[in-house]
């Protein structure tokens, strides 16, 4: 009963938002032919009805298992109403001005102001709202699969000579449960293999919640090749922490199946351990930890002490750790000889401004290191913005990323 009351209240709020925006719509289309105005008005309220149906689906569809169609429909719903709220802001400003005019008109004065609604502000509201609306729709249609290869050269004085020019490739946050078909990841794998990397790293979040999300894509991802292998770690979504399980054993079995799937794809998963890569009589160490987040809502499964043990004498170390907050939380404080840390997790929030000279996303207010390359002393951290998506099925500004690192002897 309580849920039904809450649902009705929310529907009422949405109706009031639409009714408010409708006032601006009538003003904006005022100059059009009567028949055209009528069609626009009918379409407007038909869209409201469709949005309510989507909202009802969102409220009643179980979170588990993941339903990609639901993700797209609910994203359209939120994009629509987020855009309408921008129009509401302009209408609110307009109403404040109108109240001021009415107040002045009530006073004895020689000049009387027209208190009717401003067509200009209504038009501006629709124009401004169209910008994020168009961007988010474009991000769903095009941005989600607009794979970009980024190339970074890093120089280290302690890099063994045999690894001068060595090429490492990083992908992260595939979230395979968000894909509706196998074609996008097939294209991603083609691009990955085209780089002819010596090593490929995957830095966590292979699924959204459950291991079966991966199975339709297992053969595709199995096709990733590298001269010295593919190494991977787990991310926070891989543990099944965000769904309700019938028993602790079911959750444990799910994680076991996911870890086993890494092996079926030919990926060497590093569970708080390391592996040494040999080349021409020299070596570097690749360390990998389970998820370790320095924020209260993320668990610390990772054990860097165990992964590090045995690499003390390795001249060069690369660490795979899903959450970039691990870098300030532990890595650069306790392990100053870890040369390069590769992380993911943030996605660049899948939305922001990413142009030369300006990099901004709301996620930067939650994470100090959230996209790209960072340096402290001799240590580097790179935060990959991910190849997949979750929640919003698109990307704006921060496109899906394949990162290629070339190591050079300084």
Secondary structure per residue as TSV (DSSP state, phi and psi in degrees):
chain	resnum	aa	ss	phi	psi
A	1	X	-	360.0	-45.3
A	2	X	H	-61.0	-38.5
A	3	X	H	-65.5	-39.3
A	4	X	H	-65.2	-40.8
A	5	X	H	-64.2	-43.2
A	6	X	H	-62.4	-40.4
A	7	X	H	-62.8	-44.5
A	8	X	H	-64.0	-40.7
A	9	X	H	-62.9	-43.3
A	10	X	H	-64.2	-40.4
A	11	X	H	-62.9	-39.7
A	12	X	H	-64.1	-41.8
A	13	X	H	-62.2	-44.2
A	14	X	H	-63.5	-38.8
A	15	X	H	-63.6	-41.8
A	16	X	H	-65.0	-37.6
A	17	X	H	-61.3	-46.8
A	18	X	H	-65.5	-38.5
A	19	X	H	-64.9	-38.4
A	20	X	H	-66.3	-46.3
A	21	X	H	-65.8	-31.2
A	22	X	H	-60.3	-31.9
A	23	X	H	-62.9	-40.2
A	24	X	H	-71.0	-38.9
A	25	X	H	-59.4	-45.3
A	26	X	H	-59.1	-37.6
A	27	X	H	-71.9	-39.8
A	28	X	H	-67.5	-36.6
A	29	X	T	-94.2	10.1
A	30	X	T	-55.5	-35.0
A	31	X	T	-83.2	-5.0
A	32	X	S	-79.3	165.7
A	33	X	-	-61.8	145.0
A	34	X	H	-52.1	-41.7
A	35	X	H	-63.6	-41.7
A	36	X	H	-64.7	-42.0
A	37	X	H	-58.8	-41.6
A	38	X	H	-63.9	-43.6
A	39	X	H	-63.3	-40.5
A	40	X	H	-64.3	-41.9
A	41	X	H	-65.2	-43.0
A	42	X	H	-63.3	-43.6
A	43	X	H	-62.1	-37.2
A	44	X	H	-60.9	-49.2
A	45	X	H	-75.7	-26.5
A	46	X	H	-66.1	-38.1
A	47	X	H	-65.3	-37.8
A	48	X	H	-61.3	-45.1
A	49	X	H	-62.3	-42.2
A	50	X	H	-64.1	-38.3
A	51	X	H	-64.1	-37.6
A	52	X	H	-66.5	-39.0
A	53	X	H	-61.7	-44.3
A	54	X	H	-61.5	-42.5
A	55	X	H	-61.6	-39.2
A	56	X	H	-64.6	-40.4
A	57	X	H	-62.5	-44.6
A	58	X	H	-59.1	-41.2
A	59	X	H	-72.8	-23.5
A	60	X	H	-115.6	-5.7
A	61	X	S	-84.3	129.7
A	62	X	-	-60.8	147.0
A	63	X	S	-71.1	-22.9
A	64	X	S	-127.9	122.2
A	65	X	S	-82.2	170.4
A	66	X	-	-66.8	140.8
A	67	X	-	-123.7	102.0
A	68	X	H	-56.3	-40.0
A	69	X	H	-60.7	-39.4
A	70	X	H	-61.3	-39.1
A	71	X	H	-61.0	-44.4
A	72	X	H	-66.3	-43.9
A	73	X	H	-65.5	-44.4
A	74	X	H	-68.7	-33.4
A	75	X	H	-64.5	-42.1
A	76	X	H	-60.5	-39.1
A	77	X	H	-61.0	-49.0
A	78	X	H	-70.4	-36.3
A	79	X	H	-61.2	-43.7
A	80	X	H	-61.2	-47.4
A	81	X	H	-79.3	-27.5
A	82	X	H	-64.5	-39.3
A	83	X	H	-66.9	-40.0
A	84	X	H	-65.3	-32.3
A	85	X	H	-66.2	-30.0
A	86	X	H	-65.4	-39.7
A	87	X	H	-64.0	-40.3
A	88	X	H	-58.4	-39.2
A	89	X	H	-59.8	-43.2
A	90	X	H	-66.7	-38.6
A	91	X	H	-66.2	-36.9
A	92	X	H	-64.9	-43.4
A	93	X	H	-60.6	-42.7
A	94	X	H	-59.9	-42.5
A	95	X	H	-67.9	-35.3
A	96	X	H	-63.1	-41.0
A	97	X	H	-65.0	-41.1
A	98	X	H	-65.0	-39.7
A	99	X	H	-62.8	-41.5
A	100	X	H	-60.9	-41.7
A	101	X	H	-64.9	-42.4
A	102	X	H	-64.1	-37.1
A	103	X	H	-65.5	-44.7
A	104	X	H	-63.6	-40.7
A	105	X	H	-63.6	-26.8
A	106	X	H	-77.2	-15.7
A	107	X	S	-90.8	154.5
A	108	X	S	-64.7	116.7
A	109	X	-	-159.0	157.9
A	110	X	S	-83.0	-21.7
A	111	X	-	-108.1	135.5
A	112	X	-	-118.2	130.7
A	113	X	-	-93.6	146.7
A	114	X	-	-78.6	114.6
A	115	X	-	-88.3	6.8
A	116	X	S	-69.5	161.4
A	117	X	-	-65.4	142.7
A	118	X	-	-80.7	119.7
A	119	X	H	-66.5	-34.4
A	120	X	H	-61.0	-46.9
A	121	X	H	-66.5	-35.8
A	122	X	H	-64.7	-44.1
A	123	X	H	-63.1	-42.4
A	124	X	H	-63.1	-38.3
A	125	X	H	-59.5	-46.9
A	126	X	H	-66.3	-38.5
A	127	X	H	-65.7	-47.0
A	128	X	H	-65.4	-41.3
A	129	X	H	-65.1	-28.8
A	130	X	H	-67.4	-25.8
A	131	X	H	-65.9	-58.6
A	132	X	H	-66.5	-34.0
A	133	X	H	-59.6	-48.6
A	134	X	H	-64.4	-41.0
A	135	X	H	-63.1	-44.5
A	136	X	H	-68.5	-37.9
A	137	X	H	-66.3	-44.0
A	138	X	H	-61.1	-38.5
A	139	X	H	-62.1	-32.0
A	140	X	H	-77.0	-41.3
A	141	X	H	-75.9	-42.0
A	142	X	T	-118.0	-47.1
A	143	X	G	-61.9	-33.4
A	144	X	G	-61.9	-27.9
A	145	X	G	-120.7	17.3
A	146	X	-	-87.8	72.3
A	147	X	-	-64.7	133.1
A	148	X	E	-122.1	135.3
A	149	X	E	-97.7	120.4
A	150	X	E	-105.9	136.3
A	151	X	E	-117.0	128.2
A	152	X	E	-132.1	130.7
A	153	X	E	-104.2	127.8
A	154	X	E	-122.6	133.8
A	155	X	E	-110.7	133.2
A	156	X	E	-134.9	129.3
A	157	X	T	-68.2	-26.3
A	158	X	T	-93.9	5.2
A	159	X	S	-69.0	127.5
A	160	X	-	-57.5	142.8
A	161	X	G	-57.7	-33.8
A	162	X	G	-63.5	-20.4
A	163	X	G	-102.6	9.6
A	164	X	T	-66.2	120.9
A	165	X	T	89.4	4.8
A	166	X	E	-64.6	139.9
A	167	X	E	-115.7	119.7
A	168	X	E	-116.4	139.6
A	169	X	E	-120.7	135.4
A	170	X	E	-119.8	133.6
A	171	X	E	-126.7	159.5
A	172	X	-	-155.3	160.1
A	173	X	-	49.5	62.1
A	174	X	-	-71.2	-37.2
A	175	X	-	46.6	59.5
A	176	X	G	-58.7	-24.2
A	177	X	G	-67.2	-12.1
A	178	X	G	-88.4	-11.5
A	179	X	-	-86.6	135.5
A	180	X	S	-90.9	-13.1
A	181	X	S	-149.4	171.8
A	182	X	S	-90.1	-13.6
A	183	X	H	-59.4	-45.1
A	184	X	H	-58.2	-43.8
A	185	X	H	-72.7	-26.0
A	186	X	H	-63.6	-39.9
A	187	X	H	-66.9	-39.9
A	188	X	H	-62.0	-43.0
A	189	X	H	-64.5	-38.0
A	190	X	H	-59.4	-44.1
A	191	X	H	-66.6	-39.6
A	192	X	H	-61.2	-49.5
A	193	X	H	-68.0	-27.4
A	194	X	H	-62.5	-25.4
A	195	X	T	-76.8	-16.0
A	196	X	-	50.5	54.6
A	197	X	-	-74.6	151.6
A	198	X	S	-75.2	-38.1
A	199	X	E	-134.5	144.9
A	200	X	E	-119.8	133.4
A	201	X	E	-117.7	138.6
A	202	X	E	-118.2	123.1
A	203	X	E	-107.2	42.8
A	204	X	S	98.8	163.3
A	205	X	-	64.9	66.6
A	206	X	-	-76.2	-30.0
A	207	X	S	-129.2	171.5
A	208	X	S	-81.0	-45.6
A	209	X	S	-146.2	-42.7
A	210	X	-	-129.4	150.2
A	211	X	T	-58.2	-40.0
A	212	X	H	-58.7	-18.2
A	213	X	H	-61.2	-28.3
A	214	X	H	-78.3	-30.4
A	215	X	H	-55.8	-40.3
A	216	X	T	-64.2	-18.9
A	217	X	T	-108.3	2.6
A	218	X	H	-61.7	-46.5
A	219	X	H	-65.3	-36.6
A	220	X	H	-62.5	-50.3
A	221	X	H	-70.8	-24.1
A	222	X	H	-62.3	-22.7
A	223	X	T	-77.0	-7.3
A	224	X	-	-68.1	128.9
A	225	X	-	-125.3	151.8
A	226	X	-	-155.0	149.4
A	227	X	T	-57.9	-39.6
A	228	X	T	-115.2	19.3
A	229	X	-	102.7	172.7
A	230	X	E	-116.1	127.3
A	231	X	E	-119.0	144.7
A	232	X	E	-143.1	162.2
A	233	X	E	-137.2	171.3
A	234	X	-	-91.2	150.8
A	235	X	-	-113.1	175.2
A	236	X	G	-60.9	-31.6
A	237	X	G	-75.7	-16.5
A	238	X	G	-75.8	-14.8
A	239	X	G	-86.3	-8.7
A	240	X	T	74.8	24.6
A	241	X	T	-74.1	-14.1
A	242	X	T	-104.9	13.6
A	243	X	S	-129.5	163.2
A	244	X	-	-94.2	127.2
A	245	X	-	-105.4	152.9
A	246	X	S	-70.1	-24.4
A	247	X	S	-163.7	160.4
A	248	X	H	-59.0	-32.6
A	249	X	H	-65.7	-36.6
A	250	X	H	-65.5	-41.1
A	251	X	H	-65.5	-42.5
A	252	X	H	-63.6	-40.2
A	253	X	H	-65.0	-38.6
A	254	X	H	-61.5	-45.2
A	255	X	H	-64.9	-40.2
A	256	X	H	-59.6	-43.6
A	257	X	H	-64.4	-37.0
A	258	X	H	-69.7	-42.3
A	259	X	H	-63.6	-40.4
A	260	X	H	-63.0	-35.4
A	261	X	H	-65.7	-33.2
A	262	X	H	-56.9	-44.7
A	263	X	H	-65.0	-38.8
A	264	X	H	-63.8	-29.0
A	265	X	T	-84.1	-5.1
A	266	X	T	85.0	15.9
A	267	X	E	-93.3	137.2
A	268	X	E	-91.7	106.3
A	269	X	E	-84.6	131.4
A	270	X	-	-102.3	111.2
A	271	X	S	-106.4	81.9
A	272	X	S	58.2	49.8
A	273	X	E	-148.8	-179.4
A	274	X	E	-138.1	166.6
A	275	X	E	-142.7	140.0
A	276	X	E	-99.7	130.4
A	277	X	E	-98.2	117.9
A	278	X	E	-95.6	141.2
A	279	X	E	-156.7	119.1
A	280	X	T	51.1	42.8
A	281	X	T	81.5	-0.2
A	282	X	E	-118.9	169.3
A	283	X	E	-148.6	159.2
A	284	X	E	-126.4	160.6
A	285	X	E	-110.3	133.1
A	286	X	E	-109.2	117.6
A	287	X	E	-106.0	145.6
A	288	X	E	-140.8	132.3
A	289	X	-	-120.3	155.7
A	290	X	-	-68.5	173.2
A	291	X	-	-59.0	133.2
A	292	X	B	-139.6	106.5
A	293	X	-	-109.9	139.0
A	294	X	S	-94.8	23.2
A	295	X	S	-117.7	148.0
A	296	X	T	-59.2	-31.1
A	297	X	T	-88.1	4.3
A	298	X	S	-119.8	133.9
A	299	X	-	-74.9	159.8
A	300	X	B	-109.4	79.2
A	301	X	-	-81.8	-23.7
A	302	X	-	-68.5	146.5
A	303	X	-	-132.1	86.8
A	304	X	H	-67.9	-30.2
A	305	X	H	-59.3	-43.1
A	306	X	H	-69.1	-40.9
A	307	X	H	-65.6	-35.1
A	308	X	H	-75.9	-31.9
A	309	X	T	-55.9	123.9
A	310	X	T	100.5	-5.1
A	311	X	-	-109.0	6.5
A	312	X	T	-53.3	-37.2
A	313	X	T	-96.4	5.2
A	314	X	-	-73.2	130.4
A	315	X	S	-71.3	-22.5
A	316	X	-	-145.0	134.1
A	317	X	E	-130.1	134.4
A	318	X	E	-117.7	131.7
A	319	X	E	-115.0	132.4
A	320	X	E	-101.7	115.8
A	321	X	E	-143.7	117.9
A	322	X	E	-56.6	-46.5
A	323	X	E	-94.4	120.7
A	324	X	T	-67.1	-17.2
A	325	X	H	-67.8	-13.5
A	326	X	H	-63.4	-30.7
A	327	X	I	-60.8	-52.2
A	328	X	I	-78.7	-25.6
A	329	X	I	-73.4	-26.6
A	330	X	I	-153.9	-44.1
A	331	X	I	-60.9	-59.0
A	332	X	H	-77.9	-4.3
A	333	X	H	-92.0	-39.0
A	334	X	H	-109.8	-17.3
A	335	X	-	-132.7	72.4
A	336	X	T	-69.8	-9.4
A	337	X	T	-98.8	8.5
A	338	X	-	-82.7	110.0
A	339	X	-	-73.5	-41.7
A	340	X	E	-139.4	126.5
A	341	X	E	-111.7	132.1
A	342	X	E	-113.7	125.2
A	343	X	E	-132.6	176.4
A	344	X	E	-143.7	-120.0
A	345	X	-	77.2	-44.6
A	346	X	-	-80.2	-27.5
A	347	X	G	63.2	4.5
A	348	X	G	60.4	19.6
A	349	X	G	60.0	11.0
A	350	X	G	60.0	13.2
A	351	X	B	-156.2	136.1
A	352	X	S	162.6	-169.4
A	353	X	E	-109.5	123.6
A	354	X	E	-137.8	80.6
A	355	X	E	-129.0	159.8
A	356	X	T	-53.1	123.3
A	357	X	T	92.9	-11.9
A	358	X	E	-146.3	118.0
A	359	X	E	-130.1	113.4
A	360	X	E	-142.7	139.9
A	361	X	-	-156.1	149.4
A	362	X	G	-56.5	-24.3
A	363	X	G	-66.3	-19.1
A	364	X	G	-67.5	-16.1
A	365	X	G	-83.5	-6.8
A	366	X	T	-110.5	-28.9
A	367	X	-	-128.8	131.0
A	368	X	S	-69.0	-41.0
A	369	X	S	-111.7	116.2
A	370	X	-	-136.3	-15.6
A	371	X	S	-165.2	127.8
A	372	X	E	94.2	-159.5
A	373	X	E	-99.2	136.3
A	374	X	E	-130.9	152.5
A	375	X	E	-140.2	138.0
A	376	X	E	-135.6	112.4
A	377	X	T	61.8	-123.3
A	378	X	T	-95.3	0.2
A	379	X	E	-98.9	144.1
A	380	X	E	-120.2	148.0
A	381	X	E	-128.4	133.3
A	382	X	E	-120.8	128.1
A	383	X	E	-107.2	107.9
A	384	X	-	-79.1	134.1
A	385	X	-	-84.0	5.6
A	386	X	-	94.8	155.5
A	387	X	S	-102.2	-23.6
A	388	X	S	-109.1	-155.2
A	389	X	-	-156.9	161.7
A	390	X	-	-150.6	148.6
A	391	X	S	76.8	-100.6
A	392	X	S	-71.8	119.3
A	393	X	S	-83.8	54.1
A	394	X	S	-166.7	-179.2
A	395	X	-	-145.5	135.4
A	396	X	B	-128.5	119.2
A	397	X	S	86.6	-57.4
A	398	X	S	-101.6	91.9
A	399	X	-	-79.8	161.7
A	400	X	-	-59.8	136.9
A	401	X	E	-123.6	135.2
A	402	X	E	-118.1	118.7
A	403	X	E	-108.2	128.6
A	404	X	E	-113.7	121.4
A	405	X	E	-105.8	130.2
A	406	X	E	-109.0	120.1
A	407	X	E	-87.8	133.7
A	408	X	E	-127.1	143.8
A	409	X	E	-78.1	119.4
A	410	X	-	-74.6	360.0
